[in-house]
Amino acid sequence: MWCRKLRQESWRANLDVAMSTYLDHAATTPMSDAARLAMIDELGNLGNASSLHASGRRSRKVVEEAREAIASAVGATPGEIVLTGSGTEANNLAVKGLYWKRIQEDPANNRIISSSIEHHAVMDPIQWLVDHEGAEVTWISVNDRAQLNVEELVAEIERDPKVALVSIMFANNEVGTLQPLVRVIEAAHKYGIPVHTDAVQAFGKVPLSFKELDLDAMTISGHKIGGPLGIGALIVKKNLKLTPVLHGGGQERDIRSGTLDTPAIRALGVAATEAAEQLTERALRMVELRRELTARVLAEVPDARANGDELTLPGIAHFTFAGAEGDALLLLLDAQGIESSTGSACSAGVPRPSHVLLAMGMSEVDARASLRFSLGFSSTSQDVDALVSVIGGVVERARKAGQVSKR
């Protein structure tokens, strides 16, 4: 009941809030001015990039120029960029497409290795293959800072190298911890096992190169870097074969079918270029703001705990506020015009703890008491000021609400 009540209070309060303080950039970030203008300009143009007439050729030119820009930003070749409708679609294509192709080549390759903290866009396709296609999965554990136990992964590969694929995220979306991908790739490639990484959170935040890492497949998404919603890409090594998930015109290397969204693709190309060129500047600013945010939140709530690892994304600050439900904190902050995120879902008034935090060894109580603040390229010190001005009172009120609900 308290979850529903606080949500209603938040809605009413926000009717009077002219401008919210947005601290949920890991969920989605604003479009950059350049990307937005590029998309608006392209929306006025006619043409299907698969058509052979002049309008189609013009659209195709736009798509291929954007593909080149994306490839340059991620350290790949243009021919390795498979454009998709989202990061989720790209993850499904990587997981299912690789599994089906590897099974076709050798039915014994029915194992998948992944981590216990993956985004649901990776975990759920894997579980679907287990439930419907006879796949076997091994979920590798993490430590209390959400870093993969590589030794466990290596031992699992060496125990039985008949593995369809290894899929390990580049950086965790909740606490921001960077994963030891180099060691993962070395261990898998020793046995010819392809490696996919979900780099949706990492792209544009930390340096990465598809070629230098020697990855086989990598997922990115437009709306995490200042591009539009509804556009993503799977970077696929040229000689890697995947079974399509979508069938139709085979527009993208016969791996992905569907009419290409030229305006969104053009905007993604612009955003990718900006993210690559401004990566160092943006990252340094976000690190500085995150340090300020963390220090000041802990000063206001001394018994709060900051979660994650030293090797983390520059813009994610994750806290546990013992004794306070995360969903209550979120809704109370929202009523004050502060937008943040939990890893749990408030459904029918019952919050479910984050699988990531549980995998890190947190109790269900602490996992439910956690909140993520995430910064982006448009974040400012005023955003931190706004959070700090209310966080102490919000935590106190959330704790009281929790005590009342237990009576």
Secondary structure, 3 states (H helix, E strand, C coil): CHHHHHHHHHHHHHCCCCCCEECECCCCCCCCHHHHHHHHHHHCCCCCCCCCCHHHHHHHHHHHHHHHHHHHHHCCCHHHEEEECCHHHHHHHHHHHHHHHHHHHCCCCCEEEEECCCCHHHHHHHHHHHHHHCCEEEEECECCCCCECHHHHHHHHHHCCCEEEEECCCECCCCCEECCHHHHHHHHHCCCCCEEEECCCCCCCCCCCHHHHCCCEEEEEHHHCCCCCCCEEEEECCCCCCCCCCCCCCCECCCECCCCCHHHHHHHHHHHHHHHHCHHHHHHHHHHHHHHHHHHHHHHCCCCEEECCCCECCCEEEEECCCCCHHHHHHHHHHCCEECECCCEEECCEEECCHHHHHCCCCHHHHHCEEEEECCCCCCHHHHHHHHHHHHHHHHHHHHHHHHHCC
